[in-house]
Amino acid sequence: MHDPLSNLLPEFMHFNSLQATQIVLLMGIVMFFGALGGRLFQKLKIPQVVGYIVIGIIIGSSGFQILRPETIAALNPISTVSLSLIGFLIGGELKLNVIKKYGKQFVGILLFESITPFFIVGCIVTTVSFFFTKNITYSLAIGLVLGAICSATAPAATTDVLVEYRTRGPLTTTVYGIVAMDDAVALILYAIASTIASTLLGGKQISLWIQLLTIAKDIFGSILVGSIFGFILSLIVRNVMKDEGRILSFCLGSLFLCTGVCVILGLDNILAAMSIGFFMVNFAPAKTRSVFDLTSKFTPPVYVLFFVLVGAKLDIWIITPYLGLMAILYVAGRTFGKTIGSMIGGWLTKAPKTVQKYLPYCLLSQAGVAIGLSIAAGNDFPETIGSQILLIITATTFIVQIIGPICVKHGVTKAGECGLNVTDEDIKKNTLVKDVMWGNLKICDENSPAIVNDTTTLNEILDSFSKQQNLNYVVKIDDELAGVISLEHLKEVLQLSELAEGLLAVDIMDMPGPCCNPETTLPEAYELFEKYDIQALPIVDEKNRPMGILEKTTIDHYIHTRILELNRTVDDLDA
């Protein structure tokens, strides 16, 4: 079916090629509307990656065709760079201690979640195809190839959700491990399936051993190239470089150089990038921890471009009733196979209950490798099953790229792992003064023990000091802030023991300096601490009534407590 939307816009709004400043305008359109779509879907409690893809569909091949196929093809380097960055960040999650702890679990789950859908999709597609075609060899061949392709999982859409929702825990760790490896299994299964299919269809005979050797070259060659770059880079960073900015530039330069080498050699840039990330996080962890943090911060614009282009490539108008039925059966069989396989693998390897229960939700996305294998099938079987496979995978990719991220969010939310992957800085940025606590007590409270009257005696203050955590006090007169009493001031007064007996708060207080309010953010509070070289800030409301006192030591205690709580939560999930 012809795209009915393509002629609604004037010709000048269709980008047929990238010429001069047109690329700037085009990138602006993609990034602006992609980010807008992501934000709108985020407001609807739907992962933003779905919004990116939908915007891509609207402006791409299925929609208004602002992005024509030729333009999309010209922008493929963006996809290559994006996948390399994704691979690099995934590699950064594969710490040796994690592999040692979860390695058996990863392999067990990987085998079952890959092979089970291979058999289920193969059987379903073969049966239904035979019902329509009455040709057993054709049906068996297309069932085998589609079964092999369905075992792959798209790392990009999956990991983007994990990053967006700051997930951490056994489920998150397992997902990173699985998506890092199951594409390799898909390649091996495809080699076997395509060899058998070629024999069944009477086409050009390709030796299985040659196929497997080619796959082995692709997999191990990619890992080898990435490992060489990663090893050299880790040595340089560990022994030569100190500045974070230069380390980041050198890491990204090496990553892109490695990606270029892989493209020239026909190797998998994702596996190579993962190898670099693996070496960096394990052999130069102290100096590259910030690199991974910085990389994850500037990748969002790249992800917007990548997923908008993914959506732009999808053509929903190619779907016929037969293809629609096959696509639905493929998605259903793949979903059922991934679910059963991951649950069996998790049970056999004694994975945590959250992994066994919710991992199936995180393995549904399909994109890069699956599309690549469908193109390979189109080249391997041009006269028989190639075109049908390409159309089915294109149609199903559209479906699972939309529902996959939503399912990932559901899985990690139910597993209780959202919001656990945070740092000290994250807590600071997202915390207001009114949220800071010491134990079970909020420091911002009109009844705070840090608030004293002007007539409160020194002995009463000292008694409070011995029972409370605060080191500084605010003094009020007629419910308004009148002054502050610091720990240093108390020490000075106590040295004059002969005068201390009859002193009141009003006698020993200093005039108040800078203040904060309950809505002040912690970064803003830290700016005041640094600007005025102080250790505490009175907290006042809009009527200048004291609400407590904010101390640096209290903030440090609060953040440390939050981190410990998050770590205990992760440990509980792991147990």
N, C-alpha and C positions, 0 to 999 in steps of 0.2 A: 504493500500500500504506500502511496505517495504521501509525503509529509504535508499535511494541509496548512501548516503554519509558516512554511518556508517563504511563501510569496506575500506575506502580510507586511513585510518591511521593505522599504526602498532598497535598491541595489547597493547604494553606497554604505549601507549598514551591514553588509555581508563582507566579511574579511576572507578573501580568497587566497591571499598570500601575505607574507610579512614584509612590508616595504617601509624603509626609513622610519619615520616617527609613528607609523601605524602600530608598530609593536608596543610603543609606550601606551597609546590609547587602549589597545586591546588588553594589555596586562592590567591597566587600570579598571576596565570593565569587569574582567574576570575576578580580580581581587576584591573590588568594591562589592559587587553583587554576590560573590561567593561568601564573603564575610557577613554580609547582611542576611543571606539565607541561613548561614550557620547560627547566627544570633537569634533569628526568629524561631528556628527549630529548638534551640536551647531553651528559649522561653516556654516552649510547649513541652518541656521535659523530654525532648528527643535529642540524642547525640548530634552535635553540630555537623559531623561528617555527612549525615543524611542530607542536611540542608545544602552542603557544598555540592553533593551529587545531583540533587534535584535542580539546583540552579544550572548545573552543567547540562542536564537534560533539556531544560527550557531554552538555553542559548545555543545548544549544539545540534547534532544530527537529527534528533527527534523533535526539536522545537523550531525556533525562529531561524536557526542556522546562521546566527551571527558568526559563529565559528564553523566554517566549512571543513570538510574532511581534510583538504590539503593543508589548511592552517593548523588543524589539530596535529597532523603528522609532523609539521614543522616544529611544533612545540614539544615533541617527544623528549628532547634533552631534559626538560623540566621534570618529567616523570622519572627519568633515569637518575637524576640528582636526588629527587625526593626519596626514591627507593633506597639509594645508598645511605642517606641520612637515617632512614628508618632502620636499615640493617645495622648501622653503626650504633644506634641507641639500643637496639635489641641485644647486640653483642656486649654492650655495657652492663646488661642485666645478668650475663652468664658468668658470674663469679665462681672461682674454683670451689669455694666452700659450698655454694649452692649446687653445683654439679655433683660434688661428692655426696651431698645430702639427698638430692632428688634424682640423681642420674638413673637409677634403677626404675624409679617411678616414671620418669620421662620416657624411657625406651619402651616400657611395658604399655603405657597408654598410647604412645605413638603408633606402635604396631597395630593395636586393635582399632584405634580410631581411624586409621588409614585403610586397613585391609577389609574391615567389616563393611563400610559403605561401598567398597569396590565390588564385593560379592552381591550385596543387596541391590544396588543400582544396576549392576550387570544383569541380574536375574529379571528385575522388573522391566527394564528397557527391552531385553531380548524377548520376553513373553508378549508384551504389548506390540512391539514391532512385528513379530511373527503373526499376531492376530490381524494386523492390517495388510502386511505384505505377502504372507504365506511363503516367505523365503527364509529358511532356517540359517543358512550361511551368512546372509546379509544381516539378519537380526542378531545373531551371535557376535558378529564382528563389531557392530555399532554398540552393542551392550558392553563388550569387553573394553572398548576404547573410552566410552563415557564413564564406565566404572573406574577406570584408572584415573581419568581427569578429575573426578569428583573427590578424590582423596586429598587434594591440595586445599590449603586454607590461606586466605589473603592476610598477610601480616599487617599491612598498612591500616586498613579500616579497623582491625581489631585493636592494635596497639594505640591508635589515636584515641579510642574510647578510654583505655586504661590510663593514658596520660591526662585526658580531660578531667576525669573523675578522681585523679590522684589515688589510684588503687594500690594496695600493698597487702600481701598475705600469701598463703599457699596456693590459692587459685590463680592469682596474678602471676606468681613465679612459674607455675605449671604452664599457663598460657604462653608466656614468653618462651619457655623451653620447647613447647610443641610447635608453635608457628615458626620457630627457628629451624626446625628439622623436617617437618612433614612434606615440604615441597620436594626435598630430596627423595623421599619415599614415592611421591607421585611420579617423579621422573623415572624411577626404576620400574614402577608398575606400568607406566606408559610404554616403556621399551619392551616389556614382556607382552603386553596386550597388543601393541601394534604389529609385533612379529607374528603372533598367532592370527590376527585379523588379516594380515597380508597373505598368509597361507590359505585361509578360508576363502578369500575373495579372488585368489588366483592372480594376484598382482605381482609386482617385482619382489622377489624373495630377498629378504634382508636377514642375515645371520643374527640370531639372538645374542651371540657373544660379541659381535661387532657393535650391536646396539648398546649392550651393557658396558662395553669398553668406552664407547662414546659418552655415555652418561657418567661413567666413573671419571673420565677426563674432565667433564664439565664440573662435577661436584668437587673432586679433590684438587683439580687445577685451580678452581676459584678459591678454595680454602688455602691452598699453598701460596698463591699470589697475595691474598689478603694477609696471611701470616707473616710473609716476608716484609711487607710494608709495616705491619703492626709491630713486629720485632724490632726493626730498625728505628721506627718512630719512638717506641717505648724507651730504647737505649738513649736516644738523643734527648728526649724530654726529661728522663730521669737524671741524666748526668750533666746536661748542658744548660737547659732553659729554666728560668725561674718566673719570668713575667707571665701572668695569666693570658693577657691579650696575645702575646707572641705564641704561647703554647696553643691557643685556640686556632690562630691563623695557620700554624704549622700542621696541626692535626687535620683541619679541613682541607688544606692544600694537599696533604698526603692522601686523604680520602678521595678527593676528586681526581688526583693523578692515578690512583689505583683503579678508580671507576673507568677512566679513559683507557687504561691498559686492558681491563676486562672487556670493554666494548670492542677494541681492536682484535683481541684474541678470541672473541666469541664466548666468553665465560660469564658466569652469573655474578653480577656486581653486588647483589644482596648478600650472598654468602661471603664474598670477599670483604665487604664492609663489616659484616658481623665478626669476621676474624680480626679485623683491626680493632674494633670495639672490645673484643675479648682480651686481646693482648694489652690494650691500654688500661683496662680496669683491673687486670690481674698483676701486671708487671710494673706499672707506674701509677698506682692508685692515689697516692697522696697528691700528686701534681695534676692529675686529670679528672679528679672528682668534679672540680669546678667547670672543666671543659664540657662534660656531659650536661651539667646544669645549664650552662650558657647555650649549648647547642639546642637543648630542648626549648629554650626561650625564644630563639630566633627562627625555629622551624615552623611555627604556626602559619606564617604567610606562604611558605613553600607548600605546606599541606593543603592550604586553600587552593592554590594553583593546581596541585596534583589531582585532588578529588573533583574539582570542577571539570578538568580535562577528562577524568574517568567517566563522569556523567555525560560529557559532550560526545564521547565516542559511542555511547549506547544508542542504538536505533530500535525504538519500540514498534515501528511500523512494519517490521519484517515478519512479525509473528502471525502465522496462520493457525487455524484450529488444530491441525495435526501437531504443529510445532508447539502450540500452546499446551496441548495435552502432554506431549513428551517432556516439556519444560516443567510442568507441575509434578509429573511423576518423578522426574529427575530430582527436583528439589525435595519432594517428600521422601524419596528413597535415601538421598544423601543425608537429610536431617535425621531420619530414623537410624541409619547406619552409624553416623557420627555419635548419636546419643547412646546407642547400645554398646558400640565399641569403646567409647571413652569410659562408660560406667563399668564395663567388664574389666578393662585395663586398670582402672582405679581400684576396683575391688581386689583384683589379683595382686596388685602391688601395695595394698594396704594404704592407699592414699588417704589423706584427711577426708572426713565426711563431706565438707564443703566442696572439695574437688570432685568427688564422685557424683555429687548431686547437681552441681551447677556448671561444671566444665562443658557439657554439651551446648549450653547457650553461647559459649564463647568461640565455637569452631565453625560457625555457619558461613562467614564471609568468604567470598570467592572472587578472585580478580586476576592479577598479573600472570601467575604460572598457568592457571586454568585456561586463560585466553591464549597464552603462548602455545600451550599444548594443542588447543583447538586449531590454531593456525598451522601447527606442525601436521596435524591430522588432515587438514585441507590440502597440504602439500603432498603428504604421503598417500592419500586416497582421493585424488582429484575427480575421478570418474565414478566413484561409488558412494562412500559414506562421508566424504570430507566436508561437503557443503552443508549437509544436515547437521553434523556435529558442530560446525562453526556457528550456525544459526541457533542451535539449542543452547550452547554455552553462552552466547551473547544474550539471549533472552533470560536465561537463569541468572546470569551475572547481574542483570538489572534488578531482578527480584531480590536476590540475597544481599546485594550491596545496600539495599534499602532496609531490609528487615534484620540483617546481620548485626549492625552496630546497636540497634535497639535491643536485641537479644543479649549482646555482650553487657550492656548497661544493666539489664535485668539480672543477669547472672552474678555480676560482681556486687550489685546492691543487695541481693538476697544473701550472698555469702558474707556480707558485713565488712567488705574490704574497701569501700569508698571512703575517701578522705583520710586514709591512714598513711599515705606516702607524702609526708610534709616535713619541712625542715624548720629550724629555729626562725629563719627569715620569713617563711610562710606564715607561721603563727603570729609573728610581730605584725606583718602587713594586714592580717585579717582580724586583729583583735583591737577592740576599743577599751578605753580606760574602765568603763563600767563592767567589762567582762572579766577583768583581772581578779583572781581569787587567791587567798592564802588558805589552803585546806578547803574547808566548807564555807568559809566566810568571804563575802565580797568586800573589797577594800573601799569601794564606792558606796557608801551607805550613810544616811544622815545620823545613824546611831553608832557610827564607827568609834571604837575606843581611842582612835587617834585624834578625835575632836574633844577639846576641853574648853571650859568656860574661863573667862578672865579671872574669876575668883577661885579657881581650882588651886589648891596649895601645891608646893613643890613636893611634899611628901606623898600626896595623892598621885601626882604624876609619876614619881619614882615607883610607887606601888603598882601602877598600871604598866609601867615600863618592864617590871619584872615578870608580868603575866602575859603580855602581848608581844607580837612579833615586830611591831613598828618601832623604828628608831627616831622618828620625828613626829611632831605634833602640830596641829593647827589650833589657833585660839579664836573663839568667837565672842563677840559682844553684841547682845540683842539679835542673835541668830545671823549675824554677818561676819565675814572673815575680818579679823583684826590683826593677826600676826601669826608667826610660826616660831616653834621652838625646835632647834636642831640638837642632835646628839652632842655635837661639839660644844654647844652653848651650855647644855646640862653639865658636861664635864667641868667647864670653867666655873660654874656656879658652885658645884660641889666642893671645889678646892677651897672655897671661902666658907668653911663649915660653920663658923660662928654666925654668919649672916643667913644661912640657908633655911634655918628653922621657920622663919616667919614670912618667907617669900611666897608670892602668888604668881600665877601664870602671866598675868599682865606685867609683872615686874621683870620677868626674864625673857619675854618674847622679843623677836625682831619684827620689823615691819615686813609684810608679805611682799615677795617679789613676783616673778612670773607664775601664772596659774594655768591649770588645764581644766577641762570640763568632762563630763561623763562620755561625750561623743568624740573626744580627742582620740586619734589613732596612736598606737605605740610608736611608729616612726616619727610622728609629729612630736610626741613626748620626748623621744631621744634627741631630736633637734634642739629642744629647749634645754635639756640636760647639758648638751655639749656647748651651746651658745652662751649660757650663763654660768657654766662650770659648777653645777649644783648636783646634788644627789637625790633631791626630793622635790615634788611639786604639789602644792595644795590643790585639791579638787573642789571646784565650786560650781553651783548651778547658775542659771540665767539671772537669778536675783542676788548673786554673790554670797549665797549661803554655803558654808563649808559642808562637803560631802565625803571628807576623808583626805588621805594623803597618798600620793603615788611615789614609791621609792624604787630606785634602780634594783636594789636587792630583791624587792618583792616581784618585780617583773622577771628577773632571772630565775627566781624560785618557781614562778608560775609556768614559764616556758619549759624549764627542766622537768617539772611535774607532768606537763602535757605530753612531752616526748616519751617519758617513762610509761605513761598510761597507754599511748599508742603502741609502744613496743610490747607491753603486756597483752594488749588486745591481739596483736599479730601472733604472739606466742600461744595464746589461748586458741586461736584459729588453727594454728599449726598442730596443736595437740589433739 
